[in-house]
Amino acid sequence: RIGRLVLRAALQHPDVEVVALNDPFIEANYMVYQFGYDTVHGRYKGEVSHEGSNLIVDGKKIKVHNCKDPSTIPWGADDVDIVVESSGVFTTTEKAGTHLTGGAKRVIISAPSADAPMFVMGVNEEQFKPDMKVISNASCTTNCLAPLAKVIHDKYGIVEGLMTTVHAATGTQRVVDAPSAKDWRGGRSVFNNIIPSSTGAAKAVGKVIPSLNGKLTGMAFRVPTPDVSVVDLTVRLEKGATKEELDKAIKEASESEKLKGILGYTDLPLVSSDMLQTTFSSVYDSQASISLNDNFVKLISWYDNEFAYSCRVIDLAVYVSQKQ
């Protein structure tokens, strides 16, 4: 699913050319249908068709491969510079690195990785080095949380904090109750429940902001909505700040060169559906955020966990391509 949305985001970016894609399970004619029609994000506004095994989008031919083993995909023959690995299966350096065997020059994993360097645009992308051939764009939740946490930590210092993400349903969940040996609650119907779940997103912030390592942890509630999630970051501050000062600091950061287009700000009484297809990684909600006192605050930030994340994958691809 993220792969299709990354394709939509790529087609909107003037510096990106999509030349090939791989899906071992569906043919090009079915790709036309899946890419052209989306329950959450609507119909693709351009033209989609196929010619043999090639996908044609807005007149542009995209070569389609159907390989199960990434090492057999002929990326080199297609002159591919960067592969976005969005299957959710090959998330380690070794496994995702098999794309390099076929001739890809670099791989971006669209998921957290146990060992690949993780980058969050607006937070730590400057730590990228050209010899890093396999990297991760972290998770959608880390992409929401990290920019907000960085702004607050840089200005006021975060002593410690807890994060909760109220997260939209994803494809890993069950439509009806079914066995799930790894996570019993995760086996319950996504339609009928609010489901507590684990997430490594808060701890992952410590990987992209080392000074926050060990200071944040969190959990998730999976809720029966199709897209858009919200982070609740509750922190104790080292340097006290009024709610008004926090709002001002975040608004100014959202307008800065580094975070413009990544961190958003709203003072309107919005709800989740209003954030559908936002391209911001994180949209701070000043009305929903509260403080108990100057050192103990709850910060609320929205994110389209599908499309905004896909946009950041493309932004990261463009960024690293300029550093080669």
C-alpha positions as CSV (number, residue, x, y, z in Angstrom):
1,R,0.0,0.0,0.0
2,I,2.7,2.5,0.9
3,G,4.5,1.6,-2.4
4,R,1.4,2.8,-4.3
5,L,1.3,6.0,-2.4
6,V,5.0,6.6,-2.7
7,L,4.4,6.3,-6.5
8,R,1.7,9.0,-6.3
9,A,4.0,11.2,-4.3
10,A,6.9,10.6,-6.7
11,L,4.7,11.6,-9.7
12,Q,4.0,14.9,-8.0
13,H,7.7,15.7,-7.5
14,P,9.5,17.6,-10.3
15,D,12.9,16.1,-9.5
16,V,11.8,12.4,-9.5
17,E,11.5,10.1,-12.5
18,V,9.9,6.7,-11.8
19,V,11.4,4.2,-14.3
20,A,10.5,0.7,-12.9
21,L,8.6,-1.0,-10.2
22,N,8.4,-4.6,-8.8
23,D,5.4,-6.5,-7.5
24,P,5.6,-10.3,-7.4
25,F,1.9,-10.8,-6.9
26,I,-0.1,-8.7,-9.4
27,E,0.1,-8.1,-13.1
28,A,0.1,-4.7,-14.8
29,N,-3.6,-4.8,-15.6
30,Y,-4.5,-5.2,-11.9
31,M,-2.0,-2.4,-11.1
32,V,-4.0,-0.1,-13.2
33,Y,-7.0,-0.7,-11.1
34,Q,-5.2,-0.7,-7.7
35,F,-3.3,2.5,-8.5
36,G,-6.2,4.3,-10.1
37,Y,-8.8,3.7,-7.4
38,D,-8.1,4.2,-3.7
39,T,-10.8,4.0,-1.0
40,V,-9.1,6.5,1.2
41,H,-7.3,8.8,-1.1
42,G,-9.7,8.7,-4.1
43,R,-9.2,8.2,-7.8
44,Y,-5.8,9.1,-9.3
45,K,-6.5,12.4,-11.1
46,G,-4.3,11.5,-14.1
47,E,-4.5,8.7,-16.7
48,V,-3.5,5.2,-15.9
49,S,-3.3,2.3,-18.4
50,H,-1.0,-0.6,-19.3
51,E,0.8,-1.8,-22.4
52,G,1.9,-5.4,-22.1
53,S,3.8,-5.7,-18.8
54,N,4.3,-1.9,-18.6
55,L,2.3,0.5,-16.5
56,I,1.5,3.8,-18.3
57,V,0.9,6.8,-16.0
58,D,0.1,10.1,-17.7
59,G,1.7,8.9,-20.8
60,K,4.9,7.8,-19.1
61,K,5.9,4.2,-19.4
62,I,7.0,2.4,-16.2
63,K,8.6,-1.0,-16.5
64,V,7.0,-3.7,-14.3
65,H,8.8,-6.6,-12.8
66,N,7.3,-9.6,-11.0
67,C,10.2,-11.0,-9.0
68,K,9.9,-12.5,-5.5
69,D,13.7,-12.4,-4.9
70,P,15.0,-8.7,-4.9
71,S,18.4,-9.8,-6.0
72,T,16.9,-10.9,-9.4
73,I,15.3,-7.6,-10.2
74,P,17.3,-6.0,-13.0
75,W,17.4,-2.5,-11.6
76,G,20.7,-1.8,-13.2
77,A,19.3,-2.5,-16.7
78,D,16.5,-0.1,-15.9
79,D,19.1,2.6,-14.9
80,V,17.6,2.8,-11.4
81,D,19.4,5.0,-8.9
82,I,17.3,4.5,-5.8
83,V,14.9,1.7,-4.9
84,V,12.1,2.2,-2.3
85,E,11.7,-1.1,-0.5
86,S,8.1,-1.0,0.7
87,S,7.1,-4.6,0.9
88,G,7.5,-4.6,4.7
89,V,9.4,-7.9,4.4
90,F,13.0,-6.8,3.6
91,T,13.7,-4.3,6.5
92,T,17.3,-5.2,7.5
93,T,20.4,-4.0,5.8
94,E,21.2,-7.5,4.6
95,K,17.8,-8.3,3.2
96,A,17.1,-4.9,1.7
97,G,20.7,-4.8,0.4
98,T,19.8,-7.6,-2.0
99,H,18.4,-4.9,-4.3
100,L,22.0,-3.8,-4.8
101,T,22.8,-7.1,-6.4
102,G,20.5,-6.3,-9.3
103,G,22.2,-3.0,-9.9
104,A,20.4,-0.4,-7.7
105,K,22.7,2.2,-6.3
106,R,20.9,2.8,-3.1
107,V,17.9,1.4,-1.1
108,I,15.4,3.3,1.1
109,I,13.4,1.1,3.4
110,S,9.9,2.6,4.0
111,A,9.7,1.2,7.5
112,P,11.8,1.2,10.7
113,S,14.9,-1.0,10.5
114,A,16.7,-3.0,13.2
115,D,20.1,-2.1,11.8
116,A,20.0,0.3,8.8
117,P,20.7,4.0,9.5
118,M,17.3,5.8,10.1
119,F,16.6,9.3,8.9
120,V,13.8,11.7,9.6
121,M,13.6,14.7,7.3
122,G,13.9,18.0,9.2
123,V,15.6,16.2,12.1
124,N,18.8,14.3,11.2
125,E,19.1,14.0,7.4
126,E,22.4,15.9,7.5
127,Q,23.9,12.9,9.2
128,F,23.6,10.9,5.9
129,K,26.9,9.8,4.3
130,P,27.2,8.7,0.7
131,D,28.7,5.3,1.7
132,M,25.4,4.4,3.3
133,K,23.8,2.2,0.6
134,V,20.8,1.0,2.6
135,I,18.9,3.5,4.8
136,S,15.5,3.7,6.5
137,N,12.9,6.5,6.5
138,A,11.9,5.3,10.0
139,S,8.1,5.0,10.7
140,C,5.2,7.4,10.1
141,T,4.8,7.9,13.8
142,T,8.5,8.7,14.3
143,N,8.3,11.2,11.4
144,C,5.4,12.9,13.3
145,L,7.0,12.8,16.7
146,A,10.6,13.6,16.0
147,P,10.3,17.1,14.5
148,L,8.0,18.2,17.4
149,A,10.3,16.6,20.0
150,K,13.4,18.3,18.4
151,V,11.8,21.7,18.5
152,I,10.9,21.4,22.2
153,H,14.1,19.7,23.2
154,D,16.3,22.2,21.5
155,K,14.6,25.2,23.1
156,Y,13.4,23.9,26.5
157,G,15.0,20.5,27.1
158,I,13.0,17.3,27.6
159,V,13.7,15.6,30.9
160,E,11.5,12.6,30.1
161,G,8.3,11.9,28.3
162,L,5.6,9.4,27.3
163,M,4.0,9.3,23.8
164,T,0.7,7.8,22.8
165,T,-0.3,7.6,19.2
166,V,-4.0,7.2,18.4
167,H,-3.3,5.3,15.2
168,A,-5.6,4.5,12.2
169,A,-6.0,0.9,11.2
170,T,-3.4,-0.7,8.9
171,G,-3.2,-3.7,6.7
172,T,-1.6,-5.9,9.4
173,Q,-4.8,-5.9,11.4
174,R,-7.7,-8.4,11.3
175,V,-11.1,-7.6,9.7
176,V,-12.8,-10.1,12.0
177,D,-11.5,-11.8,15.1
178,A,-8.7,-14.2,14.2
179,P,-5.8,-16.0,15.8
180,S,-2.7,-13.9,16.4
181,A,-0.1,-15.8,18.5
182,K,2.3,-12.8,18.6
183,D,-0.3,-10.3,19.8
184,W,-3.6,-11.6,21.1
185,R,-5.2,-8.1,21.2
186,G,-3.9,-7.5,17.6
187,G,-6.0,-10.5,16.5
188,R,-9.3,-8.7,17.4
189,S,-11.5,-7.1,14.8
190,V,-10.2,-3.7,13.6
191,F,-13.8,-2.5,12.9
192,N,-15.2,-2.9,16.4
193,N,-12.4,-2.1,18.8
194,I,-9.9,0.4,20.2
195,I,-6.9,-1.9,20.5
196,P,-3.9,-1.1,22.7
197,S,-0.7,-1.9,20.9
198,S,3.1,-1.6,21.2
199,T,5.2,0.8,19.1
200,G,8.8,1.5,18.9
201,A,8.3,5.0,17.5
202,A,9.1,6.9,20.6
203,K,12.3,4.9,21.4
204,A,13.3,5.3,17.7
205,V,13.4,9.1,18.3
206,G,16.5,8.4,20.4
207,K,18.2,7.0,17.3
208,V,17.6,10.2,15.2
209,I,18.1,12.5,18.2
210,P,20.7,10.9,20.3
211,S,20.3,13.4,23.2
212,L,16.8,12.0,23.7
213,N,17.9,8.4,23.8
214,G,16.3,6.7,26.9
215,K,14.1,9.7,27.7
216,L,11.0,8.7,25.6
217,T,8.9,5.6,25.3
218,G,5.3,5.1,24.2
219,M,2.4,3.0,23.1
220,A,-0.4,3.0,20.5
221,F,-4.1,2.7,20.4
222,R,-5.3,1.3,17.1
223,V,-8.7,2.8,16.2
224,P,-11.3,1.9,13.5
225,T,-10.5,4.8,11.1
226,P,-8.9,4.2,7.7
227,D,-6.2,6.9,7.8
228,V,-4.8,9.9,9.8
229,S,-3.4,9.4,13.3
230,V,-2.5,11.7,16.1
231,V,0.4,11.8,18.6
232,D,0.0,12.8,22.2
233,L,3.4,13.7,23.6
234,T,3.5,14.3,27.3
235,V,6.8,15.6,28.6
236,R,8.5,17.1,31.6
237,L,10.6,20.2,30.6
238,E,13.9,21.1,32.0
239,K,13.3,24.8,31.3
240,G,9.8,26.0,32.1
241,A,7.6,27.6,29.4
242,T,4.0,28.8,29.3
243,K,1.6,27.3,26.9
244,E,1.7,30.5,24.9
245,E,5.5,30.4,24.7
246,L,5.4,26.8,23.5
247,D,2.9,27.6,20.8
248,K,5.0,30.5,19.6
249,A,8.2,28.4,19.5
250,I,6.5,25.6,17.5
251,K,4.8,28.1,15.1
252,E,8.2,29.8,14.5
253,A,9.9,26.5,13.9
254,S,7.2,25.5,11.4
255,E,8.0,28.6,9.4
256,S,11.8,28.0,9.5
257,E,13.7,26.9,6.4
258,K,14.6,23.5,8.0
259,L,11.0,22.5,9.0
260,K,8.8,24.4,6.5
261,G,6.6,21.8,4.8
262,I,7.5,19.2,7.4
263,L,6.1,20.6,10.7
264,G,2.7,22.3,10.4
265,Y,0.7,24.4,12.9
266,T,-3.0,24.9,13.3
267,D,-5.0,26.8,15.8
268,L,-8.3,25.7,14.3
269,P,-10.7,23.1,15.9
270,L,-9.9,20.4,13.4
271,V,-10.6,16.7,13.5
272,S,-8.8,13.7,11.8
273,S,-10.6,13.8,8.5
274,D,-9.4,17.4,8.0
275,M,-5.8,16.1,7.9
276,L,-6.4,13.6,5.1
277,Q,-3.7,14.0,2.5
278,T,-1.8,16.6,4.4
279,T,1.8,16.5,3.2
280,F,3.2,17.7,6.6
281,S,4.9,15.0,8.7
282,S,3.4,16.6,11.8
283,V,0.7,19.2,12.3
284,Y,0.8,20.7,15.8
285,D,-2.6,21.4,17.3
286,S,-2.4,24.3,19.6
287,Q,-6.1,24.1,20.7
288,A,-5.8,20.5,21.7
289,S,-2.5,20.8,23.5
290,I,-2.5,21.6,27.2
291,S,-0.2,22.2,30.1
292,L,-0.5,21.4,33.8
293,N,2.2,23.9,34.7
294,D,5.3,25.4,32.9
295,N,7.3,22.2,33.2
296,F,4.6,19.5,32.5
297,V,2.9,19.6,29.1
298,K,0.8,17.6,26.7
299,L,1.5,18.3,23.0
300,I,-0.9,17.1,20.3
301,S,0.2,16.6,16.6
302,W,-1.7,15.1,13.7
303,Y,-0.3,13.1,10.7
304,D,-1.6,11.4,7.6
305,N,0.2,8.2,8.4
306,E,0.0,7.1,4.7
307,F,0.4,10.0,2.3
308,A,2.5,12.4,4.4
309,Y,4.9,9.6,5.2
310,S,5.1,8.7,1.5
311,C,6.0,12.3,0.7
312,R,8.9,12.1,3.1
313,V,10.2,8.9,1.5
314,I,10.4,10.9,-1.8
315,D,12.0,13.9,-0.1
316,L,14.6,11.6,1.5
317,A,15.3,10.0,-1.9
318,V,15.8,13.5,-3.5
319,Y,18.0,14.6,-0.6
320,V,20.4,11.6,-0.7
321,S,20.6,11.7,-4.5
322,Q,22.0,15.2,-4.3
323,K,24.7,14.0,-1.9
324,Q,26.1,11.2,-4.0
